[in-house]
Amino acid sequence: MARPIISSVLLSLSALAVSLDPSQYGHEFSALGVYDQFGKERVLEVNEKVLMYLAGKTRTLETDFFNGREISHLGDVKKVFGALSLIIVLFSAVFIVAVVFAKEKKRTIGTMLVGGSAIVLGIMGILSIAVVIDFGGTFSLFHELFFAPDTYLFDPATENIVNLYPEALFASFAMKISLLSAILCLIFLFGGLCMRQGIGKH
């Protein structure tokens, strides 16, 4: 149970950290021609509103940039982000309780960190390979798992959401999430190994 807890928290933290960070979007918008299509000021304004909404800082998304279907889909995305935030809170609480009642606290924490980090490294390795080989298929599978059919397919000729957030942006974000997860895992893995082996004892 401990390993899935650590791995779930690490994955959720990485996904939210990248997806909700406004600084991650500027380069992507420029490189993918989004600024050229809609204008930089308009893009930044809409994206700020979207991120505020997805982060739960606003209850509704007030903009005429999207139609009803697009806003409904963003509402579904907000629910996924809310679930990730809940996972972080609940699983962190479970982790703390497990540590409090553990007989050998340092060794228990170390084992949990090592096991959880190893799981995430494996998942991120598989995800990275899938992104490189066939991101389109991986992206479609993700939507099939998390969203209802016919709620996430949009027409780029008439709907702005797929032009503001093109598939290539998500491919880049997937690699960034994998990289951040790997970095966190290596930190946790090293810390866990130190605790298990008693490094730092006086």
Long-range contacts (C-beta under 8 A, 24 or more apart in sequence): 2-95, 2-98, 2-108, 2-111, 2-112, 2-115, 2-116, 3-112, 3-115, 3-116, 3-118, 3-119, 4-116, 4-119, 5-91, 5-94, 5-95, 5-98, 5-112, 5-116, 6-95, 6-112, 6-113, 6-115, 6-116, 6-117, 6-119, 6-120, 6-188, 7-116, 7-117, 7-119, 7-120, 7-123, 8-87, 8-91, 9-87, 9-88, 9-91, 9-92, 9-95, 9-116, 10-116, 10-117, 10-120, 10-181, 10-184, 10-185, 10-188, 11-120, 11-123, 11-181, 12-84, 12-85, 12-87, 12-88, 13-88, 13-184, 14-177, 14-180, 14-181, 14-184, 15-84, 15-177, 16-81, 16-84, 16-85, 16-88, 17-180, 18-173, 18-176, 18-177, 18-180, 19-54, 19-81, 19-173, 19-177, 20-51, 20-54, 20-55, 20-81, 22-47, 22-48, 22-51, 24-173, 24-176, 25-169, 28-168, 28-169, 28-172, 28-173, 29-169, 32-166, 32-168, 32-169, 34-163, 34-164, 34-166, 37-163, 38-160, 38-163, 38-164, 43-164, 46-164, 47-164, 50-74, 53-78, 54-78, 54-81, 55-81, 56-81, 56-82, 56-85, 65-160, 65-164, 66-159, 66-160, 66-161, 67-159, 69-151, 69-154, 69-159, 70-154, 70-159, 70-160, 70-161, 72-151, 73-147, 73-151, 73-152, 73-154, 73-161, 74-161, 76-146, 76-147, 76-148, 76-151, 76-152, 80-146, 106-195, 106-196, 106-198, 107-195, 107-196, 109-192, 109-195, 110-191, 110-192, 110-193, 110-194, 110-195, 110-196, 110-197, 111-192, 111-196, 112-192, 113-188, 113-189, 113-191, 113-192, 113-195, 114-188, 114-189, 114-192, 114-193, 114-196, 115-192, 116-188, 117-184, 117-185, 117-186, 117-188, 117-189, 117-192, 118-185, 118-189, 120-181, 120-182, 120-184, 120-185, 121-181, 121-182, 121-185, 121-189, 123-181, 124-178, 124-181, 124-182, 124-185, 127-174, 127-178, 128-175, 128-178, 131-171, 131-174, 131-175, 131-178, 135-167, 135-170, 135-171, 135-174, 136-167, 138-174, 139-167, 139-170, 139-171
